[in-house]
Amino acid sequence: MAHEGLKPIRLYGTATPNGYKVSIFLEELKAVYPDFKYEVRSVSFRNNEQKEQWYLGINPNGRLPAITDPNRGDFNVFETAAIILYLAQHYDPEHELSRTYGLSRYQGEVLRLYNVLESRLSTGREYLAGSGPGKYSLADINGFPWVRSYAMAGIENFEKDFPNVKVSKFVPHSGKLAGDREEECLLQAWLDRLDARPPVQAGLGVPARDNADCADAPFAS
């Protein structure tokens, strides 16, 4: 999008390493795009201001930093990596800072890790840890939210959008492996198995999915 006429991004933060990541990226955007602007609202750790109700309305986790984008309906974004990715996607149209190579390499690494999980499940396992078919455990709970959020890495249209990155055998949510084989995707079966658990469904509802400020709302199922 063109930056001329846009309202300033609102940054909520303090002097921390994660805060500096975002403020440096914002300054770099200003250097590349002179019409890009942002403003800062300092939040005091000393006064525990990040736990006050007004800020919890921006980031329910009560952590810093966070941003509000007035150009997109006061959309709130929190968690440092999510903020930087959001800013790159919406405010670096020429990819001066978010080089395609870096994004492609990141997405290729995501696919590689998905295939590691696929290989682990190919030994007759239903779960990631334990002997034999395995047993549902913290390993599954830890991996499940990230694997199901494959769209955050732009994987859904991977071959179309990033043709220069070699795709291995896992094609998320296709139910099949890449290539000519019509085999079942074991990782997809694992996702479905965990998704069918009532406690998992209950956990996915916290916070409520109609919360527009939730950072992963665009990727929720």
MILUM-415163 format. One line per 4 residues: for each residue x, y negated, z of N, C-alpha, C, O. Coordinates in Angstrom, 1 decimal. Each point is the difference from the previous one (the first is absolute). Layout:
% residues N
X/Y/Z/X/Y/Z/X/Y/Z/X/Y/Z | ...
% end
This chain:
% residues 221
0.8/1.2/0.0/-0.8/-1.2/0.0/0.9/-1.2/0.0/1.1/0.0/0.6 | -1.6/-1.1/-1.2/0.7/-1.3/0.0/0.0/-0.6/1.4/-1.0/0.2/0.7 | 2.0/-0.8/-0.2/0.1/-0.5/1.3/-0.6/-1.4/0.2/-0.3/-0.5/1.1 | 0.2/-0.3/-2.2/-0.4/-1.3/0.0/-1.5/-0.1/0.5/-0.9/0.7/-0.5
0.7/-1.5/1.5/-1.4/-0.2/0.5/-0.3/1.0/1.1/-1.1/-0.1/0.6 | 2.0/1.0/-0.2/-0.3/1.0/1.0/0.2/-0.6/1.4/0.8/-0.9/0.2 | -1.6/1.4/0.7/0.2/-0.4/1.4/1.2/0.7/0.6/0.4/1.1/-0.4 | 0.2/-1.7/1.4/1.2/0.6/0.6/-0.4/1.3/0.8/-1.0/0.1/0.6
1.9/0.9/-0.7/-0.1/1.2/0.8/0.2/-0.4/1.4/0.9/-0.8/0.3 | -1.6/1.4/0.7/0.2/-0.3/1.4/0.8/1.2/0.6/-0.5/1.1/0.0 | 1.6/-1.5/0.6/0.9/1.0/0.6/-0.1/-0.1/1.5/0.1/-1.1/0.6 | -0.4/2.2/0.1/0.0/0.0/1.5/1.2/0.8/0.4/0.2/1.2/-0.3
0.7/-1.8/1.1/1.2/0.7/0.3/0.8/-0.7/1.1/-0.3/-1.0/0.6 | 1.5/1.6/-0.3/1.0/-0.6/0.9/1.3/0.5/-0.4/0.2/0.7/-1.0 | 0.9/-1.1/1.7/1.3/0.2/-0.4/0.5/1.4/0.3/0.6/0.3/1.1 | -1.0/0.7/-1.9/0.3/1.4/0.1/0.6/0.5/-1.3/-0.3/-0.6/-1.0
1.0/1.7/1.0/0.5/0.6/-1.3/-1.1/0.2/-1.0/0.2/-0.3/-1.2 | -1.3/0.9/1.6/-1.1/0.3/-0.9/-0.6/-1.3/-0.5/-0.4/-0.1/-1.2 | 0.3/-0.9/2.1/-0.5/-1.3/-0.4/0.9/-0.7/-1.1/-0.5/-0.6/-0.9 | 1.8/0.8/1.1/0.9/-0.6/-1.0/-0.1/0.7/-1.3/0.2/-0.7/-1.0
-0.5/2.0/0.9/-0.2/0.6/-1.3/-1.1/-0.7/-0.8/0.2/-0.3/-1.2 | -1.3/0.0/1.9/-1.1/-0.6/-0.7/0.3/-1.5/-0.3/-0.2/-0.4/-1.1 | 0.8/-0.3/2.0/0.3/-1.4/-0.2/1.0/-0.2/-1.1/-0.1/-0.9/-0.8 | 1.1/1.8/0.7/1.0/-0.1/-1.0/-0.6/0.3/-1.4/0.2/-0.7/-1.0
-1.1/1.7/1.0/-0.7/0.3/-1.3/-0.8/-1.1/-0.4/-0.1/-0.3/-1.2 | -0.6/-0.4/2.1/-0.9/-1.1/-0.4/0.9/-1.2/-0.5/-0.4/-0.6/-1.0 | 1.6/0.4/1.6/0.9/-1.0/-0.5/0.5/0.3/-1.4/0.2/-0.9/-0.8 | 0.1/2.2/0.6/0.5/0.4/-1.3/-1.1/-0.2/-1.1/0.3/-0.4/-1.1
-1.6/0.6/1.5/-1.1/-0.2/-0.9/-0.1/-1.5/-0.3/-0.2/-0.4/-1.2 | 0.4/-0.5/2.2/0.0/-1.4/-0.2/1.1/-0.4/-1.0/-0.2/-0.9/-0.8 | 1.4/1.5/0.9/1.1/-0.4/-0.8/-0.2/0.4/-1.5/0.4/-0.7/-0.9 | -1.1/1.8/0.7/-0.3/0.5/-1.3/-1.2/-0.7/-0.6/0.0/-0.3/-1.2
-1.0/0.1/2.0/-1.3/-0.6/-0.5/-0.2/-1.3/0.8/-0.6/0.0/1.1 | 1.0/-1.2/-1.6/-0.1/-1.2/0.8/-1.4/-0.4/0.5/-0.1/-0.7/1.0 | -0.9/1.2/-1.7/-1.4/-0.3/0.4/-0.5/0.9/1.2/-1.1/-0.2/0.5 | 1.9/1.2/-0.2/-0.4/0.9/1.1/0.2/-0.6/1.3/1.1/-0.6/0.2
-2.0/0.7/0.7/0.1/-0.7/1.3/-0.5/0.9/1.1/-0.8/0.9/-0.2 | 1.4/-1.1/1.4/-0.5/0.7/1.2/0.1/-0.9/1.2/0.8/-0.9/0.0 | -1.5/1.2/1.0/0.1/-0.7/1.3/0.1/0.9/1.1/-0.4/1.2/-0.1 | 0.9/-1.6/1.2/0.4/0.9/1.1/-0.8/-0.4/1.3/-0.1/-1.2/0.4
-0.5/2.2/0.2/-0.5/-0.1/1.4/0.8/0.8/0.9/-0.1/1.3/0.0 | 0.9/-1.9/0.8/0.9/0.7/1.0/-0.9/0.7/1.0/-0.9/-0.7/0.6 | 1.2/1.9/-0.3/-0.7/0.8/1.1/1.0/0.3/1.1/1.0/0.6/-0.3 | -1.4/-0.9/1.5/1.0/0.1/1.1/-0.1/1.4/0.7/-1.0/0.4/0.6
2.2/0.3/-0.7/0.1/1.2/0.8/0.0/-0.3/1.5/-0.6/0.8/0.8 | 1.3/-1.8/-0.4/0.1/-0.4/1.4/-1.4/-0.1/0.6/-0.2/0.4/1.2 | -0.7/-1.0/-1.9/-1.4/-0.2/0.5/-0.9/1.2/-0.3/-1.2/-0.1/0.2 | 1.8/1.1/-0.9/-0.8/1.2/-0.4/-1.2/-0.4/-0.9/-1.1/0.5/0.0
1.4/-1.6/-0.8/-1.0/-0.5/-0.9/-0.5/1.0/-1.0/-1.2/-0.1/-0.5 | 2.0/1.0/0.1/-0.4/1.0/-1.0/-1.1/0.9/0.4/-0.5/0.8/-0.8 | 0.3/-0.8/2.1/-1.1/0.9/0.6/-1.3/-0.8/0.2/-1.0/0.5/0.5 | 1.0/-1.8/-0.8/-1.2/-0.8/0.2/-1.0/0.3/-1.1/0.3/0.5/-1.1
-1.6/-0.8/1.5/-1.1/0.5/-0.9/0.1/-0.6/-1.4/-0.3/0.6/-1.0 | 0.7/-1.9/0.9/0.1/-0.6/-1.3/0.9/0.7/-0.9/-0.2/0.2/-1.2 | 1.4/0.3/1.7/1.0/0.6/-0.8/-0.5/1.5/-0.3/0.3/0.5/-1.1 | -0.9/0.1/2.1/-0.5/1.4/-0.3/-1.0/0.0/-1.1/-0.2/1.1/-0.6
-0.4/-2.2/0.3/-0.9/-0.1/-1.1/0.7/0.1/-1.4/-0.5/0.2/-1.0 | 1.8/-0.6/1.1/0.9/0.1/-1.2/0.7/1.3/-0.1/0.1/0.6/-1.0 | 0.5/-0.2/2.1/0.6/1.4/0.1/-0.4/0.7/1.3/0.4/-0.3/1.1 | -1.3/1.2/-1.3/-0.6/0.8/1.2/1.1/0.7/0.8/-0.2/0.3/1.1
1.4/-0.1/-1.7/1.1/0.7/0.7/0.7/-0.9/0.9/0.7/0.4/0.9 | -1.0/-1.7/-1.0/0.7/-1.0/0.9/1.5/-0.1/-0.2/0.7/-0.2/1.0 | -0.3/0.4/-2.2/1.5/-0.1/-0.3/0.3/-1.0/-1.1/-0.9/-0.5/-0.7 | 2.1/0.1/0.7/0.5/-1.0/-0.9/1.0/0.6/-1.0/0.7/1.0/0.3
-0.6/-1.6/-1.5/-0.8/-1.1/-0.6/-1.3/0.4/-0.6/-0.3/1.2/-0.1 | -0.4/-2.2/-0.4/-1.2/0.3/-0.8/-0.2/-1.3/-0.9/0.6/-1.0/0.2 | -1.3/1.2/-1.3/-0.4/-1.1/-0.9/-1.5/0.0/-0.2/-0.6/1.0/0.1 | 0.2/-2.2/-0.5/-1.4/-0.2/-0.5/0.1/-0.6/-1.4/0.7/-1.0/-0.1
-1.4/1.5/-0.8/0.0/-0.5/-1.4/-1.3/-0.7/-0.2/-1.0/0.6/-0.3 | 1.0/-2.0/0.3/-1.2/-0.7/-0.2/-0.5/0.0/-1.5/-1.1/-0.4/-0.3 | 2.0/0.9/-0.6/-0.4/0.1/-1.4/-0.8/1.2/-0.3/-0.5/0.2/-1.1 | 0.4/0.7/2.1/-0.7/1.3/-0.2/-0.9/0.2/1.1/-0.1/1.1/0.6
-0.7/-2.1/-0.3/-1.0/0.1/1.0/0.5/0.2/1.4/-0.6/0.7/0.8 | 1.7/-1.4/-0.4/0.6/0.1/1.3/0.4/1.4/0.3/-0.3/0.5/1.1 | 0.8/0.2/-2.1/0.4/1.4/0.2/1.2/0.1/0.9/1.0/-0.6/-0.2 | -1.1/1.4/1.3/1.1/0.2/0.9/0.8/1.2/-0.3/-0.5/1.1/-0.4
1.9/-1.2/0.5/0.9/1.1/-0.2/1.0/0.0/1.1/0.5/-1.0/0.4 | -0.3/2.2/0.2/1.0/0.2/1.1/0.8/1.2/-0.3/-0.2/0.8/-0.9 | 1.3/-0.6/1.7/1.1/0.9/-0.1/0.9/-0.5/-1.1/-0.4/-0.3/-1.1 | 1.7/0.1/1.4/0.9/-0.7/-0.8/0.1/0.5/-1.4/0.0/-0.8/-1.0
0.2/2.1/0.8/0.1/0.6/-1.4/-1.3/-0.3/-0.8/0.1/-0.3/-1.2 | -1.2/0.4/1.9/-1.3/-0.2/-0.7/-0.1/-1.5/-0.5/-0.5/-0.3/-1.1 | 1.0/-0.6/2.0/-0.1/-1.4/-0.4/0.9/-0.3/-1.2/-0.4/-0.7/-0.9 | 1.6/1.2/0.9/0.9/-0.2/-1.1/-0.5/0.6/-1.3/0.1/-0.6/-1.0
-0.6/1.8/1.1/-0.6/0.6/-1.2/-1.2/-0.8/-0.5/-0.1/-0.1/-1.2 | -0.7/-0.3/2.1/-1.2/-0.8/-0.4/0.5/-1.3/-0.7/-0.5/-0.4/-1.1 | 1.4/-0.3/1.7/0.5/-1.3/-0.6/0.7/0.3/-1.4/-0.2/-0.8/-0.9 | 0.9/1.9/0.8/0.6/0.3/-1.3/-1.0/0.3/-1.0/0.1/-0.4/-1.2
-1.1/1.1/1.6/-1.1/0.4/-1.0/-0.8/-1.2/-0.5/-0.3/0.0/-1.2 | 0.1/-0.9/2.1/-0.9/-1.1/-0.4/0.7/-1.4/-0.3/-0.6/-0.8/-0.6 | 1.8/0.7/1.0/0.7/-1.3/-0.1/1.3/0.0/-0.7/0.7/-1.0/0.0 | -0.3/2.1/-0.5/1.2/0.1/-0.8/-0.3/0.6/-1.4/0.4/1.1/-0.3
-1.2/-1.8/-0.5/-0.5/0.5/-1.3/1.1/0.3/-1.0/-0.1/0.9/-0.8 | 1.3/-1.6/1.0/1.1/0.3/-1.0/0.9/1.1/0.6/1.0/0.3/-0.7 | -1.3/0.2/1.8/0.9/1.1/0.6/1.4/-0.5/0.2/1.0/0.8/-0.1 | -0.8/-2.1/0.5/1.3/-0.5/0.2/0.6/0.6/1.3/1.2/0.2/0.1
-2.0/0.1/0.9/0.4/0.6/1.2/-0.3/1.4/0.2/0.8/0.8/0.6 | -1.9/-0.4/-1.2/-0.4/1.4/0.1/0.3/0.7/-1.3/-0.9/0.3/-0.9 | 2.2/0.0/0.7/0.4/0.6/-1.3/-0.7/1.3/-0.2/-0.2/0.8/0.9 | -0.1/-0.5/-2.2/-0.7/1.2/-0.4/0.8/1.2/0.4/-0.5/1.1/0.4
1.9/-1.2/-0.5/0.8/1.1/0.3/-0.2/0.5/1.5/-0.1/1.2/0.2 | 0.1/-2.2/0.7/-0.1/0.3/1.4/-1.4/0.7/0.3/0.0/0.9/0.7 | -1.0/-1.5/-1.3/-1.3/0.6/0.2/-0.1/1.4/-0.6/-0.6/0.9/0.6 | 1.1/-0.7/-1.8/0.0/1.3/-0.6/0.8/1.0/0.8/-0.4/1.1/0.2
1.5/-1.5/0.3/0.8/0.9/0.8/-0.7/0.4/1.3/0.0/1.2/0.4 | -0.7/-2.2/0.2/-0.7/0.3/1.2/-1.1/1.0/-0.3/-0.2/1.0/0.8 | -0.5/-1.2/-1.9/-1.1/0.9/-0.3/0.5/1.4/-0.4/-0.7/1.0/0.3 | 1.8/-1.0/-1.0/0.6/1.3/-0.3/0.4/0.8/1.2/-0.2/1.2/0.1
0.7/-2.0/1.0/0.3/0.7/1.2/-1.2/0.5/0.7/0.0/1.1/0.6 | -1.1/-1.8/-0.7/-1.3/0.5/0.6/-0.4/1.3/-0.6/-0.3/0.9/0.7 | 0.4/-0.9/-2.0/-0.4/1.3/-0.7/1.0/1.1/0.3/-0.4/1.2/0.2 | 1.7/-1.5/0.0/0.9/1.0/0.4/-0.3/0.6/1.3/0.0/1.2/0.2
-0.4/-2.0/0.8/-0.3/0.4/1.3/-1.3/0.8/0.0/-0.2/1.0/0.7 | -0.8/-1.4/-1.6/-1.2/0.8/-0.1/0.3/1.4/-0.5/-0.6/1.0/0.4 | 1.5/-0.9/-1.3/0.4/1.3/-0.6/0.8/0.8/1.1/-0.1/1.3/-0.1 | 0.8/-1.9/1.0/0.6/0.8/1.1/-1.1/0.6/0.8/0.1/1.2/0.4
-1.2/-1.9/-0.1/-1.1/0.5/0.8/-0.7/1.1/-0.8/-0.3/1.1/0.5 | 0.2/-1.3/-1.8/-0.6/1.1/-0.9/0.8/1.2/0.1/-0.6/1.1/0.0 | 1.9/-1.2/-0.1/0.9/1.2/0.1/-0.1/0.7/1.3/0.0/1.2/0.1 | -0.2/-2.0/1.0/-0.1/0.6/1.3/-1.3/0.8/0.1/0.0/1.1/0.6
-1.1/-1.6/-1.2/-1.2/0.7/0.0/-0.1/1.2/-0.9/-0.8/0.9/0.1 | 1.8/-0.8/-1.0/0.0/1.0/-1.0/0.4/1.4/0.5/0.0/1.0/-0.7 | 0.4/-1.0/2.0/0.5/1.3/0.6/-1.2/0.7/0.7/0.3/0.8/0.8 | -1.5/-1.2/-1.1/-1.1/0.7/0.6/-0.6/-0.8/1.2/-0.7/0.6/0.8
1.2/-1.8/-0.6/-0.4/-0.8/1.1/-1.3/-0.7/-0.2/-0.4/-0.4/-1.1 | -0.3/0.2/2.2/-1.2/-0.9/0.0/0.3/-1.3/0.8/-0.6/-1.0/-0.2 | 1.6/1.1/1.0/0.4/-1.2/0.8/1.6/-0.1/0.0/0.6/1.0/-0.4 | -0.1/-2.1/0.8/1.4/-0.3/-0.3/1.0/0.6/1.0/1.1/0.4/-0.3
-1.6/-0.1/1.6/0.9/0.5/1.0/-0.5/1.3/0.5/-1.2/0.3/-0.1 | 2.1/0.5/0.8/-0.5/1.3/0.5/0.4/1.1/-0.9/0.3/-0.2/-1.2 | -0.3/1.4/1.8/0.3/1.2/-0.8/-1.2/0.5/-0.9/-1.1/-0.4/0.3 | 1.5/1.2/-1.2/-1.1/0.6/-0.9/-0.7/-1.1/-0.8/0.6/-0.9/-0.6
-1.9/0.9/0.7/-0.8/-1.1/-0.7/0.1/-1.3/0.7/-0.5/-1.0/-0.5 | 1.1/0.9/1.6/0.2/-1.2/0.8/-1.2/-0.3/0.9/-1.0/0.8/0.0 | 1.1/-1.8/0.8/-1.0/-0.4/0.9/-0.2/-1.5/0.0/1.0/-0.7/0.0 | -2.2/0.3/0.0/-0.3/-1.5/0.0/0.7/-0.6/1.2/-0.1/0.4/1.1
0.9/-1.5/-1.4/0.8/-0.6/1.0/0.2/-1.5/-0.3/-0.5/-0.6/-0.9 | 1.4/0.0/1.8/0.4/-1.4/-0.2/0.6/-0.2/-1.4/-0.1/-1.1/-0.5 | 0.8/2.1/-0.1/0.6/-0.2/-1.3/-1.1/-0.3/-1.0/0.2/-0.9/-0.9 | -1.3/1.5/0.9/-1.1/-0.2/-0.9/-0.6/-1.4/0.3/-0.3/-0.7/-0.9
0.1/0.4/2.2/-0.6/-1.3/0.3/0.8/-1.1/-0.4/-0.5/-1.0/-0.5 | 1.9/1.1/0.6/0.9/-1.0/-0.3/0.0/-0.3/-1.5/0.1/-1.1/-0.5 | -0.1/2.2/-0.3/0.1/-0.1/-1.5/-1.3/-0.4/-0.7/0.0/-0.7/-1.0 | -1.1/1.2/1.5/-1.3/-0.1/-0.7/-0.4/-1.5/-0.4/-0.3/-0.2/-1.1
0.4/-0.8/2.0/-0.5/-1.3/-0.4/0.8/-0.6/-1.1/-0.6/-0.7/-0.9 | 1.9/1.0/0.8/0.8/-0.6/-1.0/-0.2/0.7/-1.4/0.0/-0.6/-1.0 | -0.1/1.9/1.1/-0.2/0.8/-1.3/-1.4/-0.4/-0.6/-0.1/-0.2/-1.2 | -0.9/0.1/2.1/-1.3/-0.3/-0.6/-0.1/-1.5/-0.5/-0.9/-0.3/-0.8
1.8/-0.5/1.2/0.1/-1.4/-0.4/0.9/-0.2/-1.2/0.7/-1.1/-0.1 | -0.7/2.1/-0.8/1.0/-0.1/-1.1/-0.2/-1.2/-0.9/0.9/-0.5/-0.6 | -2.2/-0.1/0.6/-0.2/-1.2/-0.8/0.8/-1.2/0.4/0.3/-0.9/-0.8 | 0.1/0.9/2.1/0.9/-1.1/0.5/1.3/0.0/-0.8/0.6/-1.1/-0.1
-0.2/2.2/-0.4/1.3/0.1/-0.8/-0.3/-0.1/-1.5/0.9/0.1/-0.8 | -2.1/-0.4/0.4/-0.4/-0.1/-1.4/0.1/1.3/-0.7/0.3/0.0/-1.2 | -0.5/1.1/1.8/0.2/1.3/-0.6/-1.2/0.5/-0.9/0.3/0.8/-0.9 | -1.5/-1.4/1.1/-1.1/0.6/-0.7/0.2/-0.1/-1.5/-0.4/0.9/-0.8
0.9/-2.0/0.3/0.3/-0.1/-1.5/1.5/-0.1/-0.2/0.5/-0.8/-0.8 | 0.2/1.7/1.4/1.4/0.0/0.0/0.6/0.1/-1.4/0.9/-0.8/-0.4 | -1.3/1.8/-0.3/0.6/0.3/-1.3/-0.3/-1.1/-1.0/0.8/-0.3/-0.9 | -1.9/-0.4/1.1/-0.4/-1.1/-0.9/0.8/-1.3/0.3/0.5/-0.6/-0.9
-0.5/0.3/2.2/0.6/-1.2/0.4/1.5/0.0/0.2/0.7/-1.0/-0.2 | -0.1/2.2/0.4/1.4/0.1/0.2/0.6/1.2/-0.9/0.4/1.0/0.6 | -0.5/-1.1/-1.9/0.4/1.1/-0.8/1.4/0.4/0.0/0.4/1.1/-0.4 | 0.5/-2.0/0.9/1.4/0.3/0.1/0.4/0.8/1.2/1.2/0.4/0.1
-2.1/-0.2/0.8/0.3/0.8/1.2/-0.5/1.4/-0.2/-1.2/0.2/-0.3 | 2.1/0.8/0.4/-0.3/1.4/-0.2/-1.0/0.4/1.1/0.4/-0.1/1.2 | -1.5/0.7/-1.6/-1.0/0.5/1.0/0.3/1.5/0.1/0.1/0.7/-1.0 | 0.0/-0.2/2.3/0.2/1.4/0.2/-1.4/0.6/0.0/-0.9/-0.5/-0.7
0.7/1.7/1.3/-1.2/0.8/-0.2/-1.2/-0.5/0.7/-1.1/0.4/-0.4 | 1.2/-1.3/1.4/-1.2/-0.4/0.7/-0.7/-1.2/-0.5/0.6/-1.1/-0.2 | -1.8/1.2/-0.2/-0.8/-1.1/-0.5/-1.1/-0.2/1.1/-1.0/0.8/0.0 | 1.1/-1.8/0.9/-1.0/-0.2/1.1/-1.4/0.0/-0.5/-0.4/-0.6/-1.0
-0.4/1.3/1.8/-1.5/0.0/-0.2/-0.4/0.5/-1.3/-1.2/-0.2/-0.4 | 2.1/0.9/-0.4/-0.5/0.6/-1.3/-0.5/1.4/0.3/-0.7/0.6/-0.8 | 1.2/0.0/1.9/-0.3/1.4/0.2/0.8/0.9/-0.8/-0.2/1.2/0.0 | 1.2/-1.7/-0.7/0.8/0.8/-0.9/1.4/-0.4/0.0/0.4/-1.1/0.6
0.5/1.9/-1.1/1.4/-0.4/-0.2/0.2/-0.6/-1.3/-0.7/0.3/-1.0 | 1.8/-1.2/0.9/0.3/-0.6/-1.3/0.4/1.0/-1.0/0.5/1.1/0.4 | -0.7/-1.4/-1.6/0.4/0.9/-1.1/-1.2/0.8/-0.5/-1.2/-0.4/0.2 | 1.5/1.6/-0.8/-1.1/0.8/-0.7/-0.7/0.9/1.0/-1.0/0.6/-0.3
1.7/-0.3/1.5/-0.6/1.0/0.9/-1.3/-0.5/0.6/-0.1/-1.2/0.4 | -0.8/2.1/-0.2/-1.3/-0.3/0.6/0.0/0.5/1.4/-1.0/0.6/0.4 | 2.1/-0.7/0.4/0.1/0.5/1.3/-0.6/-1.0/1.0/-0.1/-1.2/-0.2 | -0.4/1.8/1.3/-0.5/-0.9/1.1/1.2/-0.7/0.6/1.1/0.5/0.2
-1.4/-1.8/0.1/1.0/-0.8/0.7/-0.1/0.3/1.5/-1.0/-0.3/0.6 | 2.1/0.9/0.0/-0.1/0.4/1.4/-0.1/-1.2/0.9/-0.6/0.0/1.1 | 1.3/-1.1/-1.5/0.0/-1.2/0.9/-1.4/-0.6/0.0/-0.5/-0.5/1.1 | -0.3/0.5/-2.2/-1.3/-0.4/0.0/-0.9/0.9/0.9/-0.9/-0.5/0.7
1.1/1.8/-0.8/-0.7/0.9/0.9/0.3/-0.3/1.5/-0.9/0.1/0.8 | 2.1/-0.4/-0.5/0.4/-0.4/1.3/-0.7/-1.3/0.5/-0.6/0.0/1.1 | 0.5/-1.0/-2.0/-0.7/-1.2/0.3/-1.5/0.3/0.3/-0.6/-0.5/0.9 | 0.0/1.3/-1.8/-1.4/0.4/0.2/-0.2/0.7/1.3/-1.1/-0.2/0.7
2.0/1.1/-0.3/-0.1/0.8/1.2/0.0/-0.9/1.2/-0.8/0.2/0.9 | 1.7/-1.2/-0.9/0.1/-0.9/1.2/-1.2/-0.9/0.0/-0.6/-0.4/1.0 | 0.2/-0.1/-2.2/-1.1/-0.9/-0.2/-1.3/0.6/0.6/-0.9/-0.7/0.4 | 0.8/2.0/-0.5/-1.3/0.7/0.5/-0.1/0.1/1.5/-1.0/0.4/0.5
2.1/-0.7/0.2/0.0/0.1/1.5/-0.8/-1.2/0.6/0.3/-1.1/-0.3 | -1.3/1.4/1.1/-0.8/-1.1/0.6/0.8/-1.0/0.7/-0.3/-1.2/-0.1 | 1.3/1.6/0.9/0.8/-1.1/0.7/0.8/-0.9/-1.0/0.2/-1.2/0.3 | 0.2/1.8/-1.4/0.7/-0.8/-1.0/-1.0/-1.1/-0.6/0.4/-1.1/-0.1
-1.6/1.6/-0.2/-1.0/-1.0/-0.5/-0.3/-1.0/1.0/-0.2/-1.2/-0.3 | 0.1/1.6/1.6/-0.3/-1.0/1.0/1.2/-1.0/0.1/-0.2/-1.2/0.2 | 1.4/1.7/-0.3/1.2/-0.9/0.1/0.1/-1.0/-1.1/0.4/-1.1/0.1 | -0.8/1.6/-1.3/0.0/-0.9/-1.2/-1.1/-1.1/0.1/0.1/-1.0/-0.8
-1.0/1.1/1.7/-1.0/-1.0/0.2/0.4/-1.0/1.0/-0.8/-0.9/0.4 | 2.0/0.9/0.1/0.5/-0.9/1.0/1.2/-0.8/-0.5/1.0/0.6/-0.3 | -1.2/-2.0/0.1/-1.2/-0.7/0.1/-1.0/0.2/-1.0/0.3/0.8/-1.0 | -1.5/-1.4/1.1/-1.1/0.3/-0.9/0.5/-0.4/-1.4/0.7/-1.0/-0.2
-1.1/1.8/-0.8/0.5/-0.2/-1.4/-0.7/-1.2/-0.7/0.4/-0.4/-1.1 | -1.3/-0.3/1.8/-0.6/-1.2/-0.6/0.8/-1.2/0.5/-0.5/-1.1/-0.3 | 1.6/1.3/1.0/0.8/-1.1/0.4/0.9/-0.5/-1.1/1.0/0.6/-0.4 | -1.4/-1.7/-0.2/0.7/-0.5/-1.2/1.4/-0.5/0.3/0.8/-0.1/-0.9
-0.5/-0.1/2.2/1.3/-0.4/0.4/1.0/1.1/0.1/1.2/-0.2/0.2 | -1.7/1.4/-0.3/0.9/1.2/0.2/1.0/0.0/-1.2/-0.4/0.0/-1.2 | 1.7/0.1/1.5/1.0/-0.1/-1.1/-0.1/1.1/-1.1/0.3/-0.3/-1.1 | -0.8/1.5/1.5/-0.1/1.0/-1.0/-1.4/0.2/-0.6/-0.3/1.0/-0.6
-0.6/-2.0/0.8/-1.3/0.1/-0.4/-0.2/0.3/-1.5/-0.8/0.8/-0.3 | 1.6/-1.3/-0.6/-0.1/0.3/-1.4/0.3/1.4/-0.4/-0.4/0.5/-1.0 | 1.0/0.3/1.9/0.4/1.3/-0.3/-0.8/1.0/0.8/0.3/1.2/-0.1 | -1.3/-1.6/0.9/-0.8/0.9/0.8/-0.9/0.8/-0.9/-0.5/-0.5/-1.0
0.3/1.7/1.4/-1.0/0.9/-0.7/-1.4/-0.2/0.5/-0.9/0.6/-0.5
% end
